[in-house]
Amino acid sequence: SMRCPIPGGWHSKMMSSGDFEQHDIQWVSEPSGNGTAVSIRVKVSLKAPIPDFLIRNTVTKGLSQTLTRLNTVLDGDGLAPQTD
């Protein structure tokens, strides 16, 4: 995989995999009012014939958990992010 900074965030891309045709993630943050807006763009394509709705549900759940953890850390409760 490749991970590199982009303006306002990070880009992570899987270069080769036995499981994925494509796995590409971009995180970008920017000031928003008194806080920060974070956007995440995910492109995932599996080599196995798995229905799109299952892939979407799994990616959505993972992103939701990640953003909840990030928000908890940024709100200052002192918890470190988990690495599941």
C-alpha positions, -999 to 999 in steps of 0.1 A, spaced: 0 0 0 9 36 -4 1 64 21 10 100 14 0 135 25 -24 155 3 -35 191 8 -55 191 40 -52 153 47 -40 119 36 -44 95 7 -40 58 12 -41 34 -18 -36 -4 -20 -11 -10 -47 -17 -48 -50 -38 -73 -31 -52 -108 -35 -85 -97 -22 -91 -62 -37 -93 -48 -72 -93 -14 -57 -89 0 -21 -85 38 -21 -91 62 9 -88 100 11 -91 119 44 -94 157 42 -100 182 70 -107 219 70 -118 245 95 -155 248 100 -169 273 124 -154 266 158 -144 231 148 -131 210 120 -150 193 91 -136 159 81 -145 142 49 -136 107 39 -138 93 5 -136 55 2 -134 34 -30 -135 -3 -25 -138 -31 -51 -134 -67 -41 -122 -95 -64 -148 -119 -49 -184 -117 -61 -198 -101 -29 -230 -79 -32 -223 -42 -32 -248 -36 -3 -227 -58 20 -195 -40 11 -212 -6 17 -226 -17 50 -192 -30 62 -174 2 51 -200 24 66 -199 7 99 -161 8 100 -160 45 91 -187 53 117 -166 36 144 -135 54 133 -151 88 133 -167 82 167 -133 73 182 -117 104 165 -144 127 179 -140 112 214 -102 119 213 -107 154 199 -133 162 225 -105 158 251 -116 128 272 -80 115 270 -88 82 253 -64 70 227 -77 57 195 -82 19 193 -65 -1 166 -90 -29 158 
